[in-house]
Amino acid sequence: MSFKKFDKFIDFILLTLAIAPIVFIIILQVLTKPESTGITVEGARIYFTIPMPIQPLPITEAQVNSLAVLITIFSLCLYLTRNMSVKKPTKRQHLAEWIVEKCDGLVKNNMDPYFKNFGPFIASILGLSAFSSLLSLFGLFPPTSDINIVGGWAILVFILITYYKFKCGPIHYAKSFCDPPLLTPLNIISEIATPISMAFRHYGNILSGSVISVLLATGLAGLSNLLLGWLPGFLGDFPFLRIGIPAVLSIYFDVFSGALQAFIFAMLTMMYVSGGFPAEDFVARRSRLSKANKK
C-alpha cells in the first residue's frame, strides 16, 4: 500500500470513528425506546445499573450520548489536525486554524492576559455543549437536557473559579467575601449560587426548547386533523400542517438556541474565572515573594 493510500485510509478511519458513535446511539434508541402515544416529555432513560458500595450507579441515556459526543469530537480533532503543513496547508487545516484563532480571540477579548492559554478549554466547552444540544436534530436525547450533565460542567467551572481566587492565598480569598462587610452573607450566597445558576440556565433553555418543539408538533397534528379531517381516506389522517413548520422551528430551538447556550456558557465561564482572579494583587504578591527570595 502506497503512502497516499495509507494516508487516505487513516482519514477514512477517523471519519468513521466520528460518525460511528452517533449511528450507534441512534440504533440503540430505536432498539430500546418503548412505544408511546400522545405527548411524552421524559428524562434520560436508564439503560442498566452498576452495583456500587454506597448506592447503585445508573448508566443513563445522557451519559451514553455524552460519551458518543466526546468520541466524535476527539475523532474530528484528530482528522482536522493530521498532516498539518506550513507550505501546503489543506482546507481542513484552514478550518482547524480558524477554530483556534476564534477561540483564542474570545479568550483575549474577555479574559485577563494571564489566561492567554485558556483557549483549548473554552473550545472544549463550546464543542461539547453545541454538539450535545444538536443531537436533538437526530431525534436523540440531548445530554444538555439532563441537569446532572450540565451540573457536572458547572461544578468543574466552580472549582476553576475557586482555584484562581486562591492564587493570593486563603486569607485573601476569605477577605473577598467581606467587601463590603455588611454584604458578607450575600457574597457567600452569590458564590454558592454561581454553579447553580450556570447549570439551571443552560439546562432550562435546552429542555424548554425540546418541550416546546414537542408541544408544537403535537398541536399542529391536532389542528391538521381538525381542519382537514374531512378529506377522504388517508388524506384526512395525514398531518399536513406538520410538514415544514416544525423543521423551521427546529432551526431555532435545536440549532440556534443550542449554539447560543453553548456560547453563553463559555462566556460565563470566562467572565467568572477571569473576574474572580485578583490579577493586580497576584502580581504584587508575586513581586514581593520574588524580592524576598533574592534577599
Residue, then its C-alpha position, 0 to 999 in steps of 0.5 A: m500500500s502506497f503512502k497516499k493510500f495509507d494516508k487516505f485510509i487513516d482519514f477514512i478511519l477517523l471519519t468513521l470513528a466520528i460518525a460511528p458513535i452517533v449511528f450507534i446511539i441512534i440504533l440503540q434508541v430505536l432498539t430500546k425506546p418503548e412505544s408511546t402515544g400522545i405527548t411524552v416529555e421524559g428524562a434520560r432513560i436508564y439503560f442498566t445499573i452498576p452495583m456500587p458500595i454506597q448506592p447503585l450507579p445508573i448508566t443513563e441515556a445522557q451519559v451514553n450520548s455524552l460519551a458518543v459526543l466526546i468520541t466524535i469530537f476527539s475523532l474530528c480533532l484528530y482528522l482536522t489536525r493530521n498532516m498539518s503543513v506550513k507550505k501546503p496547508t489543506k482546507r481542513q487545516h484552514l478550518a482547524e486554524w480558524i477554530v483556534e484563532k476564534c477561540d483564542g480571540l474570545v479568550k483575549n477579548n474577555m479574559d485577563p492576559y494571564f489566561k492567554n492559554f485558556g483557549p483549548f478549554i473554552a473550545s472544549i466547552l463550546g464543542l461539547s455543549a453545541f454538539s450535545s444540544l444538536l443531537s436533538l436534530f437526530g431525534l436523540f436525547p440531548p445530554t444538555s437536557d439532563i441537569n446532572i450533565v450540565g451540573g457536572w460542567a458547572i461544578l468543574v467551572f466552580i472549582l476553576i473559579t475557586y482555584y484562581k481566587f486562591k492564587c493570593g492565598p486563603i486569607h485573601y480569598a476569605k477577605s473577598f467575601c467581606d467587601p463590603p462587610l455588611l454584604t458578607p452573607l450575600n457574597i457567600i450566597s452569590e458564590i454558592a449560587t454561581p454553579i447553580s445558576m450556570a447549570f439551571r440556565h443552560y439546562g432550562n433553555i435546552l429542555s424548554g426548547s425540546v418541550i416546546s418543539v414537542l408541544l408544537a408538533t403535537g398541536l399542529a397534528g391536532l389542528s391538521n386533523l381538525l381542519l382537514g379531517w374531512l378529506p377522504g381516506f388517508l388524506g384526512d389522517f395525514p398531518f399536513l400542517r406538520i410538514g415544514i413548520p416544525a423543521v423551521l422551528s427546529i432551526y431555532f430551538d435545536v440549532f440556534s438556541g443550542a449554539l447560543q447556550a453553548f456560547i453563553f456558557a463559555m462566556l460565563t465561564m470566562m467572565y467568572v474565572s477571569g473576574g474572580f482572579p485578583a490579577e493586580d494583587f497576584v502580581a504584587r504578591r508575586s513581586r514581593l515573594s520574588k524580592a524576598n527570595k533574592k534577599 
